[in-house]
Every structure is written in structure tokens, then in C-alpha cells.
Amino acid sequence: MATILIYEPDEVLAHKLCDSLKKENVRIISNCGNESLATLDDDDTPPVILLDARLKWTDCRPLLQRFEQLGCPILFMTQDRKMSAHLRALYSGRSEVLTLPYTQKALRGKLSLLMEETDAPLVLKLDEDERVAHLDGRRVELTAQEYALLLALMEKPDTPVSREQLLRKAWGYQSMGETRTVDVHVQRLRKKLGSDYIETVYKCGYRLQGLTPQFSA
């Protein structure tokens, strides 16, 4: 079973979480500075992280970078339900959001989702000569605009990309204006690839998920 690390400076909440998970292998990290990163290398398998979203960004940033390198699932904890989309957008790995105050059932349910075994991501390969995609060996015919949009999304898989960035990278637009070009072509790509692989990120744009990009010249 994976180790659960609780990054929580509030000792009362930290010990309450620990009591809720008394049957698990749990450690509390009360000091959330850079020196706490050394504790992550003690486990053979990536630990599951419980992270208080109220921590200072200067403390969180190096932690999130290290979590991503190790492939750690994160359960963000916040009192603001509206922060869920924003917190997910901060982290490209597996994540869930727990709203405080929490119930035992909610905590266990979120952790179960994070600790589930997942299938290996499918391979999405772009043939830059023919300008077509191959999804797990299946040939997917694309228009020039669909190809350009997919290429822009594949540059940073699992990372949210704004509509403005996609317009600039795919079509060279300098401003959004009133165009819905990105949204229209995302819908077309979803029909061809499958609706699960391009996620809408609230108030941001889109991200490619569940796929391993490959390129061939």
C-alpha cells in the first residue's frame, strides 16, 4: 500500500486527518519548506500527497515540481469549492480535490480514486509527412486546422493550454476577438479521437490527457 504524506501546517487538522487514516501508512509533514522534499525519496512507490491549498505558493511550487517528477497523486484540500478547477490546472499529474470540512466517506472515496491502478496511456502518434494521426495504431484523418490544433495540444500533454495560446500556436492569431475557432475544432477532434482525451479546463482552455504523444518526421 502506498504511503500517504500529509503536508499540513495546521497541527489540529493534520492529526485529525491522521486519525481518519489510522489503518494506513501515514506521515505528517508539518514543515512544508524545501527541506521536506528529502522525505519523498524514502519510498519505493510514489506516495499519495494530501496538500493544504492554503500553503504559500513559494512553498508549494517546488513541492509540486517534485511531486510531478515522482508521479505522486495529490489530494488538494480547500475550503473553497470554486477552487477545484484552478487546483487541478496547477498539477499535470493525477489529482483530486477534497472540500473542508470533510466527511470520512469523502476522504476515503477521494483517496481510493487516486490509489486505483490505471491502464497505461494510449499512444498518439503524429505523422508529420502525411499530416495524419495514429491513435493506438488506428489511423485518424485530420484537416490541416485539426492537425495544427492537435500538434499545439501535444506539445505539453496533461498541461492546460489557454485558447489564446492555441490560437497563436495553431493559426498565428494575435488576439481572441469573437472567434470560436478553437472550440469548434476541439469538438471535431473529440469526434475523431474520442471525447475522453481532450479535457475542458474551466476558465482556461483545454488539455490533452490519457495519451502518450509521439512524433515521426
C-alpha positions in Angstrom: 0.0 0.0 0.0 1.3 3.5 -0.8 2.5 5.8 1.9 0.3 8.9 2.5 2.1 12.1 3.2 0.1 15.0 4.8 1.5 18.4 4.0 -0.5 20.4 6.6 0.9 23.1 8.9 -2.3 23.2 11.0 -1.5 20.5 13.6 -5.1 20.1 14.7 -6.2 19.3 11.1 -3.1 17.2 10.4 -3.8 14.9 13.4 -7.5 14.7 12.6 -6.6 13.5 9.1 -4.1 11.1 10.6 -6.7 9.7 12.9 -9.1 9.3 9.9 -6.4 7.2 8.2 -5.2 5.3 11.2 -5.1 2.0 9.3 -2.9 3.4 6.5 0.8 4.1 6.4 0.6 7.9 7.1 3.3 10.5 7.9 2.6 14.2 8.7 4.9 16.8 7.1 4.4 19.9 9.3 7.3 21.8 7.8 6.4 22.4 4.1 9.6 24.1 3.0 12.2 22.8 0.5 13.9 20.6 3.1 10.8 18.5 3.4 11.4 17.3 -0.2 14.0 14.9 1.1 11.3 12.7 2.7 9.9 11.9 -0.8 12.9 9.7 -1.7 12.3 7.3 1.1 9.6 5.2 -0.6 9.9 2.6 -3.3 6.5 3.7 -4.7 5.3 7.3 -5.2 3.5 8.4 -2.0 -0.1 9.8 -2.1 0.1 13.5 -1.1 -2.5 15.4 1.0 -1.7 19.0 0.4 -3.4 22.1 2.0 -4.2 24.5 -0.8 -3.7 27.4 1.7 0.0 26.9 1.7 2.1 29.8 0.3 2.9 29.5 -3.4 6.6 29.8 -2.7 6.4 26.6 -0.6 4.0 24.8 -3.0 5.9 25.4 -6.2 9.0 23.3 -5.6 6.8 20.6 -3.9 4.5 20.3 -7.0 7.5 20.1 -9.3 9.0 17.3 -7.3 5.6 15.5 -7.0 5.3 15.6 -10.8 8.8 14.1 -11.3 8.0 11.2 -8.9 4.4 10.7 -10.3 2.8 11.3 -6.9 -1.1 11.5 -6.9 -2.3 14.6 -5.0 -5.4 15.2 -2.9 -5.7 19.0 -2.6 -7.6 20.3 0.4 -9.5 23.5 0.3 -12.4 25.3 2.0 -13.4 27.0 -1.3 -15.3 24.6 -3.6 -14.8 27.0 -6.5 -11.1 26.4 -6.4 -11.3 22.9 -7.7 -10.7 23.6 -11.3 -7.9 26.0 -10.5 -6.1 23.5 -8.3 -6.4 20.7 -10.9 -4.9 23.1 -13.5 -1.8 23.6 -11.3 -0.8 20.0 -11.4 -0.4 17.8 -14.5 -0.4 14.5 -12.6 -3.3 12.6 -11.0 -5.2 14.8 -8.6 -8.5 15.1 -6.7 -9.9 17.9 -4.5 -11.3 17.5 -1.0 -13.5 20.3 0.3 -13.2 21.1 4.0 -14.8 20.4 6.4 -14.7 16.8 5.1 -16.5 13.6 5.9 -14.8 10.3 6.4 -16.6 8.9 3.4 -15.5 11.7 1.2 -11.8 11.4 2.3 -11.8 7.7 1.7 -13.5 8.0 -1.6 -11.1 10.6 -3.0 -8.1 8.5 -1.8 -9.5 5.4 -3.4 -9.8 7.1 -6.8 -6.1 8.3 -6.5 -4.8 4.9 -5.5 -6.6 2.9 -8.1 -4.5 1.1 -10.7 -4.8 2.8 -14.1 -4.1 1.4 -17.6 -1.1 2.6 -19.5 -2.0 5.6 -21.6 -2.6 5.1 -25.3 0.0 6.2 -27.8 -1.0 9.1 -30.1 1.5 9.4 -33.0 1.6 12.3 -35.5 3.0 11.6 -38.9 4.3 15.0 -40.0 4.8 14.0 -43.6 1.3 12.7 -44.2 -0.2 15.0 -41.6 -2.3 12.3 -40.0 -2.6 10.9 -36.5 -2.4 7.3 -35.4 -4.2 6.6 -32.1 -3.0 3.2 -30.7 -2.4 2.1 -34.3 -5.7 3.4 -35.7 -5.3 5.9 -38.5 -7.2 9.2 -37.9 -7.6 11.5 -40.9 -7.3 15.2 -40.0 -7.8 18.5 -41.7 -4.9 21.0 -41.8 -6.5 23.0 -39.0 -7.3 20.0 -36.8 -3.7 18.8 -37.3 -2.3 22.2 -36.2 -4.5 22.3 -33.1 -3.6 18.7 -32.1 0.1 19.5 -32.6 -0.3 22.5 -30.2 -2.0 20.4 -27.6 0.6 17.6 -27.9 3.5 20.0 -27.1 2.5 19.9 -23.4 0.3 16.9 -22.7 -1.6 16.9 -19.4 -0.9 20.7 -19.1 -3.8 23.2 -19.6 -3.3 25.4 -22.7 -5.4 28.6 -23.0 -7.5 29.3 -26.0 -5.3 32.4 -26.8 -2.1 30.2 -26.8 -3.8 27.6 -29.0 -4.9 30.3 -31.5 -1.4 31.7 -31.7 0.4 28.3 -32.0 -2.1 26.7 -34.4 -3.2 29.6 -36.6 -1.0 32.6 -35.7 -3.8 34.7 -34.4 -2.6 37.6 -32.3 -5.9 38.2 -30.4 -9.0 36.3 -29.5 -11.6 38.7 -30.7 -15.0 36.9 -31.1 -13.7 33.8 -32.8 -14.8 30.3 -31.6 -12.3 28.6 -33.9 -10.6 26.7 -31.1 -13.9 25.4 -29.5 -15.3 24.3 -32.9 -12.1 22.4 -33.9 -11.8 20.8 -30.4 -15.3 19.4 -30.9 -14.3 18.0 -34.3 -11.1 16.4 -32.8 -13.2 14.8 -30.0 -15.4 13.2 -32.5 -12.4 11.7 -34.3 -10.2 10.8 -31.3 -12.8 10.2 -28.6 -14.3 12.6 -26.1 -12.1 11.5 -23.2 -8.8 12.7 -24.4 -9.3 16.5 -24.6 -10.4 17.9 -21.3 -12.0 21.4 -20.9 -10.2 23.3 -18.2 -12.6 25.8 -16.6 -11.7 29.5 -17.3 -8.5 28.4 -19.1 -8.8 26.3 -22.2 -8.0 22.7 -23.0 -5.5 19.9 -22.2 -4.7 16.6 -23.8 -4.9 13.7 -21.2 -4.5 9.9 -21.1 -2.3 9.8 -24.2 1.4 9.4 -24.8 2.5 11.7 -27.7 4.9 10.5 -30.4 6.1 12.3 -33.5 7.5 11.0 -36.7 9.1 13.0 -39.5 
